[in-house]
Amino acid sequence: MENTIHTRPIFNSSPIQQVDWAGKSYWIKRDDLLHPLLNGNKARKLFYYLQHEFPNKTTFVSCGGNQSNAMLALAALAQLKNWQFHYYIKPLPNFLYQQPSGNFQQALALGMHYTEITDFSAIKLTATDLWIPQGGASPEATDGLKQLATELTTFIHTENKQDVGIFVPSGTGATAFYLQQHMNYPVFTTACIGTSDYLHHCFQQLSCTTTKHYPIILEQSEKYPFGKPHPTLLNTWQTICTATQIEFDLLYDPLGWLALQQHADNLPNTIIYIHCGGISGNNTMLARYKRQKLC
Ligand SMILES: *Cc1c(COP(=O)(O)O)cnc(C)c1O
């Protein structure tokens, strides 16, 4: 069974910073600054695995995209714990195989082993493997998001803020969902992968008998296929990065800020935006924009 390691946590509370964007003031929770490699919401979701020991396990096993932020976070986690990390991916595109780049390259440098597989359901585990679901979307994510909720609540009380909402863009929805379970303030989100209905369905999957309430999903006026370069997303990204002097992620954050802008008039006065990290993937994403002559 698991024992808790009573050592100093590697994370201190992340800073909160005020910025102005599109005529409104926002607070940014800088989870991108938690740790050089293990940061953002992936660090929060994986916090549980840092805090606990698993005596008979030696290897994290997971699956997902070949440039995913979760992959890099797991590679960093494995290194911090002195474990192995085995990652399953769909067959690699030739250019990436020939010349690893971005998160993939960084994860390999941290010691990740990978296997190409067409069907993730065919993955087999051994007794020493510890399985982490794709994107870290599992109840274990609760510990780290509870801590994030505590940090936010402390800030809100210390600053004596009224009419507060939290915002975080969603992929699997796990971050928004578990955060909301531990917050007495509304958590707003928007679906970056799939539709709002799909995201709602993801919340239902994560629910249990103690589920209090779901995050509020902000609809987007336009739908963008996830991960596909689009001039509006690039332009939004450039605008927020310039206005705030903070580098945001190019996959989720442009969609997050677009949703906030569209709904600005109907949201609480004070919005705290969770910076989920992910900027280590920006270079490979910008390279895709360049290949498609979009920048
Ligand atoms: C993974 C990720 C998200 C989405 O988190 P979920 O918990 O899957 O909803 C948002 N932003 C960034 C930068 C991420 O890496």
Ligand as a Chemical Component Dictionary entry (heavy atoms), coordinates in Angstrom:
data_LIG
# 
_chem_comp.id                   LIG 
_chem_comp.type                 NON-POLYMER 
_chem_comp.pdbx_formal_charge   0 
_chem_comp.three_letter_code    LIG 
# 
loop_
_chem_comp_atom.comp_id 
_chem_comp_atom.atom_id 
_chem_comp_atom.alt_atom_id 
_chem_comp_atom.type_symbol 
_chem_comp_atom.charge 
_chem_comp_atom.model_Cartn_x 
_chem_comp_atom.model_Cartn_y 
_chem_comp_atom.model_Cartn_z 
_chem_comp_atom.pdbx_ordinal 
LIG C1 C1 C 0 -3.685 19.912 -20.555 1  
LIG C2 C2 C 0 -3.903 21.390 -20.692 2  
LIG C3 C3 C 0 -5.175 21.975 -20.558 3  
LIG C4 C4 C 0 -6.434 21.152 -20.362 4  
LIG O1 O1 O 0 -6.488 20.493 -19.118 5  
LIG P1 P1 P 0 -7.638 19.394 -18.828 6  
LIG O2 O2 O 0 -7.481 19.044 -17.407 7  
LIG O3 O3 O 0 -7.366 18.230 -19.729 8  
LIG O4 O4 O 0 -8.960 20.012 -19.141 9  
LIG C5 C5 C 0 -5.271 23.357 -20.650 10 
LIG N1 N1 N 0 -4.187 24.128 -20.894 11 
LIG C6 C6 C 0 -2.955 23.602 -21.040 12 
LIG C7 C7 C 0 -1.808 24.512 -21.330 13 
LIG C8 C8 C 0 -2.762 22.223 -20.943 14 
LIG O5 O5 O 0 -1.529 21.702 -21.108 15 
# 
loop_
_chem_comp_bond.comp_id 
_chem_comp_bond.atom_id_1 
_chem_comp_bond.atom_id_2 
_chem_comp_bond.value_order 
_chem_comp_bond.pdbx_ordinal 
LIG C1 C2 SING 1  
LIG C2 C3 SING 2  
LIG C2 C8 DOUB 3  
LIG C3 C4 SING 4  
LIG C3 C5 DOUB 5  
LIG C4 O1 SING 6  
LIG O1 P1 SING 7  
LIG P1 O2 DOUB 8  
LIG P1 O3 SING 9  
LIG P1 O4 SING 10 
LIG C5 N1 SING 11 
LIG N1 C6 DOUB 12 
LIG C6 C7 SING 13 
LIG C6 C8 SING 14 
LIG C8 O5 SING 15 
# 
